[in-house]
Amino acid sequence: METRIALFQKKEIRKTLHAGEWWFVIVDVVAALTDSANPSSYLKDMRRRDSALADTLKGGGQIAPPLALEVPTTGGPQRLLCWHTEGIFRLIQSIPSQKAEPFKRWLAKVGYERVQEIEDPELASKRTRALYRAKGYSDAWIERRMRSIAIRDELTDEWKKRGVKEQREYAILTAEISKAAFGLTPSEYTALKGLKRENLRDHMTDLELIFSMLGEAAATEITRTKDAQGLPESKTSAKEGGTVAGNARRELERKSGRKVVSRENYLDAPESIKRLSRPKDT
């Protein structure tokens, strides 16, 4: 299952592919439209105020009801209530917000873009680059991030072929790689950087991204070479791949005198941290 973050007026809204269309995390939509500090409570109040909406959310209507779909969170993949485009349009009707009309236009555009991406997959890559650029990332960092996404996809494809169950077991294997590469699990790493539901890799410095890629690329190669099957064997390969990156990280730290793992988020990091692995001509 593919999950991405879309931006509406600088508010992050998670969306995940299900049955060929985007499904949006409902609490993210509520937070974006209401600025509520507790969107879950706001949604409960909406159910009480609007009995027709409450009935629709339960599946009593012509619109397909929301589904609990797995999406990434700081504590690992969790099932959150998501709704397709038509359902989100119905939800908006119950939210008194000046942002409603702009959000409808944004939602229609997102849905149309999905149709375009099916016809031309390269558009998805271009839009991801544009999104990172709009957030203030450098072109050099964006290229590394796009490469890291490709390496990650190659690794999960291998896991899938070898009988590893998606989401929960992927999270277990990812934690093995991260622990061996950085000495931290993804949840520990996220806490170190002070993130909430943001994507950890979107906040990594150049070097953190590079060693993350090395760990996953090595894990892919070892998994193939050893023909690892199932979770136990894949777990061993994941740890060995992460160890390759961990050894390289420690060697760099020894020679440079600086730690790779940082509390800083990339966009907020001092230039000295960003320049650690930046080419000299940038």
N, C-alpha and C positions, 0 to 999 in steps of 0.2 A: 504494500500500500504506500503510495507516494503522498507525502505531506509537505506543504509549503506554507510560507508566511506571506500574506499580501498586506499592502499598506493602504489604509483609507484615512486621509488627513493625518498622517503620521502615527496612526493607531494600528497595531499589528493584529491581524485576523488570520488565524490558522485555517487552512483548507486542506482537505484530503480527498484523493480520488477514490470514488466508490461507484462501481457499475458504469464507469466511463464518464462520470460527471463530477464536478466539484461539490463537496459537502462542507459546510462552514461550521466551525465551533460556535454554538449559540451564545455562550457566555461572552465570547470575544466580540460578537456582533452587538450584544447588549451594552458592553463596556464602551465600544466605539461610539454608539449613538447617544448614550446617556451620561458618559463620564462618571458612572457610578463606581464607588470604591468597592462595592460588593455586588457584582452583577448577578450572582446566583440568587441572592435575596431579592433583587429587583425582579428577576424572572418569576420567582414564587409569587410576588405581589401582582405581577401581570396576570398570572393564572387565576388569582382570586378575583381580579377586577373584570377580566374578560372570560366569561364561561365558555364562549364559542372557541376561543383560542385554546383554552384548557382541554376542551373536547378534541380539538384537532391534534394537539400534542399527544393525546392518548391514542390517536388513530381513528377517532370517530369523525370521519369526513372524507371528502373526495381527494384531498391532498395526502400523499404518502407521509406517514408520521416520521419524526426524527429517529435516528439510530444512534446507539452508543458505539462509536468507532474509535479505534486506537489512534492516538496522536502522541507525539513526543511531549514530555514534560520534564522538569528538572529531576524528578524522582524516577524517571524512566517512562516507557510507554504506558499510557492510561486510557481507559475508555471514557470519552467525553461525549455529551449529547451533541450531535451534528445534524444539520438539515440542508437539503438541497436548495437550489435557487428559488424555486417556487415556494417552498416552505418559508424561507427567509423573507420573501416578499410579504407573506401572510403575517409573519412576526412583526414586521415594520409597521403594519397597520395599527398595532396596539401600543406603539411607542410614540408618545407625543414629543417629537424632537424636530428642531429646525434642520437637522442633518438628514432627515428622512429622504427628501427628494434627491440631494446629491448622492446619498448612499444607494438609492435605487438605480441611478445612472451608472454608478460604479459597479454595482452588482451585475447589471446587464452587460457591461463591458467585459467583466471577468468571465462571464458565461460565454460570450462571443469569442473571447480570446482562446478559450478551451477548444472550441470548434476549429479555430484556425490552427492551434497546435497539433490537433489530430491530423489535419491535412498537411502541415509542414512542421515536423518536430523541432527543427532548428529554431523556430520562433520562440520556443520555451527557453532555450539557452540565451537568446538575445534579450528576452524580457528579464531574465534573472540578472544578467549583467547590468541592464539599465536600472534595476531596482537597487543593486548594490551601489552603483554610481550615484544614484539619487541620495543614498544614505551617507555619502561622503567617503567611500572607500576608494583607494587608488587603483588605477588600472592594473598595476603589477600584482596587488593583493587579490583583485578580482580573478585574475588568470589563475593564481594559485588555488583560490577557493573553487573555481570551476573544475580544475584538475582534481582537487580533493573529492569533489562530488562524483566524478567519473571513476576514480579509484574505489570509492566506497561502493558504488553500484556494481563494479566488477567483483568485489568481495562478496557482497550479499547474493549476487547471482550464483557464485560458487557454493555458498552455504545452502541456497535453495536446492541446487542440484543434488546436494549430498544429504538431503533429508533433515536439515535443520529447520525447525519451525520458526516462522516469521515472528517479529516483534519481541516476544518475551525472551526467546533463546538468542535472538540477535543481540538483545541488550546484554545478556550474560557474556557473550563472546566479545562484544565491544568493550565491556568492562575489563575483561582479561587483557586485551590489547593495551588499553589506556593505562591500567595499573602497571604493566610491565614497561611501557614506554615512558610514563611520566611519574609513576609512583602514586597516582591518584585514579580513582574510578571517575567516570563522567559526572556523577552526582557530587562527589567531593570536589572535583575541578570546578563545577558550576558554583558551588558554595564559596570556593576560594575567590572567584571573580565577582561574587555578590550578585549573581544573576538570579532571575526568578523563572520565567517561562521562555526566556530568550534562547536561541540556538547557540550552544557553547562554541561551535566552530566559527560562527559569525563574529565572535569576539576574541578569537585567538590572534596573537601576533604572527608575523611572518614565520618565525622559527617554530612556533608551536604548531602551526599548520603543516610545515614541512615535515616535522617529526611524526605528526599524526598520519600524514600520507605514507611516510616510510614504514610505519608500523603496519598499516593496513595492506600496503603493497607487498610487504614481506610475508604477512599472514596469508595472502592470496597465493603467493608462489609456493609457500611451504604446504599449504592445504592441497594444492594440485600435485606437487612432487610426491607427497606422502599418500595421496589419494585418501585423505581423511574422510570418514563417513560418520554421520550422526553427530550429536552434540559432544559426547566425551572426546572423540578423536579431534573434532574441530576445535574444541577448547584447548587442547594441547598445542595445536598449530597456531591458534590465536595468541597464546602466551609466548610461544617461540618467536612469532613475528613481532610482537610488541617488544620482546627482549632485544631484537636487532636494533630497533629504534632507541630503546633505552640505553644500550651500550654506546651508540653513536652520540646520543645526547650528553651522557656523562663525559665522554671524551672531549666534546666541544666545550663543555663547562669547565673542564680541567685546564684546557689550553687558553680559553678566553677569560677565565676568571669571573664569568657572569652566569647566572642561572637562566635557563630557558623558560621554565614555568614561571609565569608572572600573574600577579593579582590584577594587573591592568587589563582593561578591555581595549581591543585594537584601536578604535576611534579615539579613545581617551588617553592612550599610552603616550608617554614622552617620545619625542622624535628619536632619542637615542635607542629606545627599545625597538621602534619600528625599523631603524636602520640596521639592526643586527644582521639581517640577511638580505638587505636591499641591494641590488646591483649598484656599482659605483657610478654609473652614468645616469641614475634616476634622481 
